[in-house]
Amino acid sequence: MARTSAPSNSYLRASWLALPLLVVLAFVLVWPMLTLGIQSLTTEDSVFTLERYINVMTSERYLSSLALTAGLALLSTVLALILCVPAGLYISSDNSLLGKILAVALSIPMSLPGIVIGFFIILLVGNTGVVPLLFEAATGERQIQIAYTWIGLTLGYVYFQIPRVVLVIRGASDGVSDEVINSARALGANTATIYGRVILPALRPAIASASALSFATAFGAYGTAATLSRGLRVMPIEIAAAFTDNFQPATAATLSLVLAGVTTAVLVGVNAWGARKNVRSAV
């Protein structure tokens, strides 16, 4: 009996360590979500209603905003994975000065607010940005003025997602066994085969997690969208407008919960898919 109680006591002690985090989550997550739920599901007379959710899900304006937000989040996530998976693998395997400099450079966007990233895009491809001015100097006509288009907004989202994807891939790639890679190389596998048949399958759960994190980050991004989205009404902009411009807190609460529901479903679904694929590959 003593042998079985020791792990149980250790587990209980570890559970107490999580108590402060649970208290914080109760105040900054559970309570606000409950408040939003009450506001979105009750009328001014405290009568239960689904009218606001029906209005949101049947509104052409909000459905277009939801589709635009999802499309931008998906596109920026795919681009971020294409750019950052190779970069994360390179950084984890290279201890040279160049690798360290690249690791620091790719982590800089993590500390920048979305508004600053939006300004970077404006300085790069805005109406008086570096790229349009270079085109004007070379051809006499300004071109690539895309900061305030969906392309510029996508670039801002990708820049914002870079450190998050790189950190996940970099941490997971450290767990790939060198023995397996060396064995594959000894059997005659070339570099492309090793990456395609050994490394990337081992990183599948990490890629799934990075995809979910990147998508959720882009789906809820506000600062970059507020800076660049002239006429592009993504969901965070609609939420802010409902609360501040139109003073419709109940509508803002409804939109917030719809956004939270979509991102939560994506996070849970993608992580579950990655875990299931990992189990199948292990079997």
Phi, psi and omega in degrees: 000324181296326181291326181278337182280334182297311177297324179296315178296322178296321179295320180295319178296320178294327179296322179297330180294334180275353184300315179302320179295321179297322178295316179298315179298324179298324183275322187260351180234302187294309182297313177299322180294320177297319179297316177297320179297317179296317180296323184279340186252003180230151176275181177296338178265015179063036177257133181297137180204147173252012186300320183294319178293321177296318179297318180294314185283352176246001180276126178298324180297310184286326177293321176296319177296318179296317179294318178297316180297315180295319179295315178296319179295318180293314180297314180294327178294315179298315179296319179296320178295317180299320182281321194265334178297310175299321180296318178297320178294320180294315182297321182290337183257354184242116179260014180285174179297322179297318179296320179292319178296318179296321179297318179293317182297321182285343179270349182301316181302339179298328184266000184259136175290160182299327180297319179295319178298321175299320177296322178301316180295321178297317179294333182275308186230025175284185182300326176241032181284173183298312184296311177300322179293324176294320176296321179295320179293328183272324187241349183085003181221134178283132179224173180059041174268079191242012185299323185260022175251176179295335177292314178297320178295322177296318177300318178297318178297316180298315179300322180289331184272341187309305184296328181293316179291316182299317181297319180294312182293320180297315180294321181287325182292337176294339180271356178287127186291128175293330180296319179295318179295316179295324178294317178297320178293322179294331179278001175100008180287136177277180185297317181297320179293320179297316179292318184283330186250346183240301189288307183297318174300324178292333181267005185304313178299321179292321178295321177297316179295317179296323178296313180296316180296317180295316180297314181296322179297315180291324183295326182255007183293134181244313187301311179296318179295320180296330181279325190250343191271072173283104181087351178263105187266083175282166187301314179302325177293320178295321179296313179297320180294320180297325184274318187265313184283313184262351183047063175236075185300328179293319177295319177298320178296319179297313179297322179297318180289326175297314178298315179297322179295318180295312181295321178295318178298320179294314180301311182294315183295313182293317179295322177294320178297316179297320179294320180294318177296323180294320179295318180296319180292328179290325179289000000 
